[in-house]
Amino acid sequence: MRELDRSLGAAIRRARLDRDLTLGDVAARTEGALRPSSIGSHERAERALSVHQLVVIARALGEAPEALLAEALTVTEPARGPVTVDLNLLPDDDVGRHVAAFAHAVRSRRGDYLSRIITFRAGDVSAIASSAGVSAAAVRRSVTPAIVRLGAGTVPLTEPAVAAVSSAEPVTETDRTPEPLANA
């Protein structure tokens, strides 16, 4: 749970800094519900957040609480977050065809017919799984050879990270390489 506290604190800090707000600014927006020192301690993961506190802080930041939580979970459990795949590497099986069809629909809506790389949100993976009649974990396992990036960051996959997708175990920071992907 400590890792989740750290990643949730980092998500809150990122949202605050993206808006050029101080801890005092955020506290003022909570209308006295939280002090700057309390918000700071949550950012540093010195204290665990209650659901109520998360909602109060998220509203003060103009963020959806579920967006902050999703951001934190993609750090702690990237196998459950967004998946970026190379469409040219999809398997030629039933699940691969469902993924390709979904990707075609997304690319059509975006007007993007040239890119071979696409990122699916966690909800997209669930929708693909539903249409294919399999679990989201089964979709991820099936497309493992085509996965370019896992989670919300720009960190490419390494062999241990791919193995984690296959076994549905969370990927740890030691499974990641520090170099960003070259232009794909």
Backbone hydrogen bonds in HBPLUS format (Angstrom, degrees):
<---DONOR---> <-ACCEPTOR-->    atom                        ^
c    i                          cat <-CA-CA->   ^        H-A-AA   ^      H-
h    n   atom  resd res      DA  || num        DHA   H-A  angle D-A-AA Bond
n    s   type  num  typ     dist DA aas  dist angle  dist       angle   num
A0005-ASP N   A0001-MET O   2.94 MM   4  6.31 157.3  1.99 153.6 160.2     1
A0006-ARG N   A0002-ARG O   2.93 MM   4  6.26 156.4  1.99 149.3 155.5     2
A0007-SER N   A0003-GLU O   2.94 MM   4  6.20 163.2  1.96 150.1 154.4     3
A0008-LEU N   A0004-LEU O   2.81 MM   4  5.91 155.0  1.87 151.9 158.9     4
A0009-GLY N   A0005-ASP O   2.91 MM   4  6.02 157.0  1.96 144.1 150.8     5
A0010-ALA N   A0006-ARG O   2.92 MM   4  6.14 151.9  2.00 144.1 152.2     6
A0011-ALA N   A0007-SER O   2.98 MM   4  6.15 147.3  2.09 138.0 146.3     7
A0012-ILE N   A0008-LEU O   2.99 MM   4  6.27 155.6  2.05 148.7 154.7     8
A0013-ARG N   A0009-GLY O   2.91 MM   4  6.14 164.0  1.94 150.1 154.7     9
A0014-ARG N   A0010-ALA O   2.85 MM   4  5.99 160.1  1.89 146.6 152.3    10
A0015-ALA N   A0011-ALA O   3.01 MM   4  6.18 162.5  2.04 145.0 149.5    11
A0016-ARG N   A0012-ILE O   2.91 MM   4  6.15 156.3  1.96 150.3 157.3    12
A0017-LEU N   A0013-ARG O   2.85 MM   4  6.04 169.4  1.86 157.5 160.0    13
A0018-ASP N   A0014-ARG O   2.82 MM   4  5.92 151.0  1.91 148.1 156.7    14
A0019-ARG N   A0016-ARG O   3.15 MM   3  5.36 138.2  2.33  99.6 110.9    15
A0021-LEU N   A0016-ARG O   3.07 MM   5  5.38 172.0  2.08 147.8 148.8    16
A0020-ASP N   A0017-LEU O   2.99 MM   3  4.75 161.8  2.02 102.2 107.4    17
A0026-VAL N   A0022-THR O   3.13 MM   4  6.49 160.7  2.17 152.0 155.6    18
A0027-ALA N   A0023-LEU O   2.92 MM   4  6.16 162.2  1.95 150.0 155.4    19
A0028-ALA N   A0024-GLY O   2.90 MM   4  6.08 157.2  1.95 147.1 153.1    20
A0029-ARG N   A0025-ASP O   3.10 MM   4  6.37 147.2  2.21 141.8 150.5    21
A0029-ARG N   A0026-VAL O   3.06 MM   3  5.07 118.8  2.45  94.6 109.9    22
A0030-THR N   A0027-ALA O   2.99 MM   3  5.14 144.7  2.12 100.8 111.7    23
A0031-GLU N   A0028-ALA O   3.10 MM   3  5.38 160.6  2.14 109.3 114.2    24
A0033-ALA N   A0030-THR O   3.18 MM   3  5.31 161.7  2.22 106.7 112.2    25
A0038-SER N   A0035-ARG O   3.06 MM   3  5.22 124.1  2.38 101.9 116.0    26
A0039-ILE N   A0035-ARG O   3.10 MM   4  6.47 160.7  2.14 158.1 163.0    27
A0040-GLY N   A0036-PRO O   2.90 MM   4  6.10 163.4  1.93 153.2 158.2    28
A0041-SER N   A0037-SER O   2.97 MM   4  6.12 148.8  2.07 137.7 146.0    29
A0042-HIS N   A0038-SER O   3.06 MM   4  6.35 142.0  2.21 142.4 152.4    30
A0042-HIS N   A0039-ILE O   3.14 MM   3  5.12 124.3  2.46  94.0 108.3    31
A0043-GLU N   A0039-ILE O   2.95 MM   4  6.29 154.1  2.02 149.3 156.8    32
A0044-ARG N   A0040-GLY O   3.00 MM   4  6.26 149.3  2.10 146.3 154.2    33
A0046-GLU N   A0041-SER O   2.80 MM   5  5.07 151.8  1.88 162.0 163.2    34
A0045-ALA N   A0042-HIS O   3.08 MM   3  4.85 156.8  2.13  99.6 106.5    35
A0054-LEU N   A0050-SER O   2.98 MM   4  6.24 159.6  2.02 151.7 157.3    36
A0055-VAL N   A0051-VAL O   2.99 MM   4  6.26 160.6  2.03 153.1 157.6    37
A0056-VAL N   A0052-HIS O   2.97 MM   4  6.24 162.7  2.00 153.2 158.0    38
A0057-ILE N   A0053-GLN O   2.90 MM   4  6.06 169.2  1.91 155.4 158.0    39
A0058-ALA N   A0054-LEU O   2.84 MM   4  5.92 164.5  1.87 150.7 155.9    40
A0059-ARG N   A0055-VAL O   2.95 MM   4  6.06 165.0  1.98 150.2 154.1    41
A0060-ALA N   A0056-VAL O   3.05 MM   4  6.24 153.8  2.12 143.1 150.7    42
A0061-LEU N   A0057-ILE O   2.96 MM   4  6.23 136.7  2.15 144.7 156.8    43
A0061-LEU N   A0058-ALA O   3.07 MM   3  5.05 127.9  2.35  94.5 108.6    44
A0062-GLY N   A0058-ALA O   2.93 MM   4  6.08 112.6  2.40 137.8 155.6    45
A0063-GLU N   A0058-ALA O   2.86 MM   5  4.92 166.7  1.88 149.1 146.5    46
A0062-GLY N   A0059-ARG O   3.08 MM   3  4.91 147.9  2.19  95.5 105.5    47
A0067-ALA N   A0064-ALA O   2.89 MM   3  5.19 133.8  2.11 106.4 119.7    48
A0068-LEU N   A0064-ALA O   3.26 MM   4  6.73 154.0  2.34 156.3 162.8    49
A0069-LEU N   A0065-PRO O   3.01 MM   4  6.30 162.1  2.05 152.0 157.3    50
A0070-ALA N   A0066-GLU O   2.84 MM   4  5.89 155.9  1.89 137.6 144.9    51
A0071-GLU N   A0067-ALA O   2.92 MM   4  6.09 156.7  1.98 144.1 150.3    52
A0072-ALA N   A0068-LEU O   3.01 MM   4  6.26 157.7  2.06 145.5 151.4    53
A0073-LEU N   A0069-LEU O   2.84 MM   4  6.10 157.3  1.90 152.7 159.2    54
A0074-THR N   A0070-ALA O   2.96 MM   4  6.17 147.3  2.07 148.1 155.8    55
A0075-VAL N   A0072-ALA O   3.15 MM   3  5.34 139.7  2.32  99.7 111.0    56
A0076-THR N   A0072-ALA O   3.12 MM   4  6.47 160.6  2.16 149.8 154.8    57
A0077-GLU N   A0073-LEU O   2.59 MM   4  5.37 149.9  1.67 146.8 155.4    58
A0080-ARG N   A0077-GLU O   2.87 MM   3  5.71 167.5  1.88 130.2 134.2    59
A0081-GLY N   A0078-PRO O   3.11 MM   3  4.99 163.2  2.14 104.4 109.7    60
A0151-GLY N   A0082-PRO O   2.84 MM  69  4.91 162.0  1.87 160.9 154.9    61
A0083-VAL N   A0120-PHE O   2.83 MM  37  5.22 157.1  1.88 150.9 158.6    62
A0120-PHE N   A0083-VAL O   2.72 MM  37  5.22 171.0  1.73 154.3 153.2    63
A0084-THR N   A0149-ARG O   2.87 MM  65  4.93 177.9  1.87 152.6 151.9    64
A0148-VAL N   A0084-THR O   2.66 MM  64  5.45 169.3  1.67 151.6 155.4    65
A0149-ARG N   A0084-THR O   3.27 MM  65  4.93 159.3  2.31 129.8 132.0    66
A0085-VAL N   A0118-ILE O   2.84 MM  33  5.62 158.5  1.89 165.1 163.2    67
A0118-ILE N   A0085-VAL O   3.03 MM  33  5.62 157.7  2.08 154.8 161.8    68
A0086-ASP N   A0146-ALA O   2.80 MM  60  5.18 156.5  1.85 145.6 151.8    69
A0089-LEU N   A0086-ASP O   2.93 MM   3  5.57 160.5  1.96 120.1 126.5    70
A0087-LEU N   A0116-ARG O   2.67 MM  29  5.24 164.4  1.70 172.8 168.1    71
A0090-LEU N   A0087-LEU O   3.42 MM   3  5.43 171.8  2.43 106.1 107.2    72
A0097-ARG N   A0093-ASP O   2.93 MM   4  6.20 151.8  2.01 154.0 161.7    73
A0098-HIS N   A0094-ASP O   3.03 MM   4  6.37 150.9  2.11 145.9 153.9    74
A0099-VAL N   A0095-VAL O   2.89 MM   4  6.20 159.8  1.93 156.3 162.0    75
A0100-ALA N   A0096-GLY O   2.91 MM   4  6.11 159.2  1.96 144.7 150.6    76
A0101-ALA N   A0097-ARG O   2.92 MM   4  6.10 157.1  1.97 145.8 151.7    77
A0102-PHE N   A0098-HIS O   2.96 MM   4  6.15 161.6  2.00 149.1 154.0    78
A0103-ALA N   A0099-VAL O   2.84 MM   4  6.03 162.2  1.87 152.5 158.1    79
A0104-HIS N   A0100-ALA O   2.87 MM   4  6.07 152.6  1.95 145.0 152.6    80
A0105-ALA N   A0101-ALA O   3.06 MM   4  6.36 156.8  2.11 146.9 152.2    81
A0106-VAL N   A0102-PHE O   2.96 MM   4  6.29 161.0  2.00 154.5 159.5    82
A0107-ARG N   A0103-ALA O   2.82 MM   4  5.99 169.2  1.84 155.6 158.9    83
A0108-SER N   A0104-HIS O   2.87 MM   4  6.00 148.7  1.97 144.6 153.3    84
A0109-ARG N   A0105-ALA O   3.08 MM   4  6.36 158.1  2.13 147.0 151.7    85
A0110-ARG N   A0106-VAL O   3.00 MM   4  6.27 149.0  2.10 147.3 156.6    86
A0111-GLY N   A0107-ARG O   2.86 MM   4  5.85 117.0  2.26 135.6 151.5    87
A0112-ASP N   A0107-ARG O   2.88 MM   5  4.91 150.3  1.97 148.6 150.5    88
A0111-GLY N   A0108-SER O   3.15 MM   3  4.98 142.0  2.31  93.2 104.4    89
A0124-ASP N   A0121-ARG O   2.92 MM   3  5.06 123.5  2.25  99.4 114.7    90
A0125-VAL N   A0121-ARG O   3.07 MM   4  6.50 155.5  2.13 155.7 161.9    91
A0126-SER N   A0122-ALA O   3.09 MM   4  6.42 153.6  2.16 146.0 153.1    92
A0127-ALA N   A0123-GLY O   2.96 MM   4  6.21 150.8  2.05 141.9 149.8    93
A0128-ILE N   A0124-ASP O   2.86 MM   4  6.17 159.7  1.90 155.6 160.8    94
A0129-ALA N   A0125-VAL O   2.91 MM   4  6.09 159.5  1.96 146.1 152.3    95
A0130-SER N   A0126-SER O   2.91 MM   4  6.14 155.6  1.97 145.8 152.2    96
A0131-SER N   A0127-ALA O   3.00 MM   4  6.26 162.4  2.03 150.0 154.1    97
A0132-ALA N   A0128-ILE O   2.90 MM   4  6.08 146.2  2.01 148.4 158.3    98
A0133-GLY N   A0129-ALA O   2.84 MM   4  5.88 116.6  2.24 138.8 155.0    99
A0134-VAL N   A0129-ALA O   2.94 MM   5  5.02 158.9  1.99 145.2 147.1   100
A0133-GLY N   A0130-SER O   3.19 MM   3  5.02 144.2  2.32  93.7 104.2   101
A0138-ALA N   A0135-SER O   3.07 MM   3  5.08 121.0  2.43  93.6 108.2   102
A0139-VAL N   A0135-SER O   3.08 MM   4  6.51 148.7  2.18 145.5 154.0   103
A0140-ARG N   A0136-ALA O   3.00 MM   4  6.32 165.2  2.02 152.8 155.9   104
A0141-ARG N   A0137-ALA O   2.91 MM   4  6.15 157.1  1.97 146.3 152.9   105
A0142-SER N   A0138-ALA O   2.91 MM   4  6.02 158.1  1.95 144.6 150.8   106
A0143-VAL N   A0139-VAL O   3.01 MM   4  6.26 156.4  2.06 155.2 160.7   107
A0144-THR N   A0141-ARG O   3.33 MM   3  5.17 161.6  2.37 100.0 105.1   108
A0146-ALA N   A0143-VAL O   2.75 MM   3  5.35 145.5  1.87 123.3 134.2   109
A0147-ILE N   A0144-THR O   3.17 MM   3  5.22 156.2  2.23 106.2 113.3   110
A0161-ALA N   A0158-THR O   3.04 MM   3  5.26 120.6  2.41 103.5 118.4   111
A0162-VAL N   A0158-THR O   3.06 MM   4  6.39 157.9  2.11 157.7 164.3   112
A0163-ALA N   A0159-GLU O   2.94 MM   4  6.17 157.8  1.99 151.9 158.5   113
A0164-ALA N   A0160-PRO O   2.94 MM   4  6.18 141.8  2.09 138.2 148.5   114
A0165-VAL N   A0161-ALA O   3.14 MM   4  6.53 145.1  2.26 144.5 152.7   115
A0165-VAL N   A0162-VAL O   3.14 MM   3  5.19 122.1  2.50  95.7 109.6   116
A0166-SER N   A0162-VAL O   3.16 MM   4  6.49 161.5  2.19 150.4 154.8   117
A0167-SER N   A0163-ALA O   3.01 MM   4  6.28 144.7  2.14 144.5 154.0   118
A0168-ALA N   A0164-ALA O   2.77 MM   4  5.64 111.0  2.25 136.2 152.8   119
A0169-GLU N   A0164-ALA O   3.04 MM   5  5.02 133.5  2.26 140.7 146.4   120
A0168-ALA N   A0165-VAL O   3.17 MM   3  4.89 149.1  2.27  95.3 104.7   121
A0175-ASP N   A0172-THR O   2.88 MM   3  5.38 156.7  1.93 115.2 123.0   122
A0176-ARG N   A0173-GLU O   3.19 MM   3  5.50 166.1  2.21 111.0 115.0   123
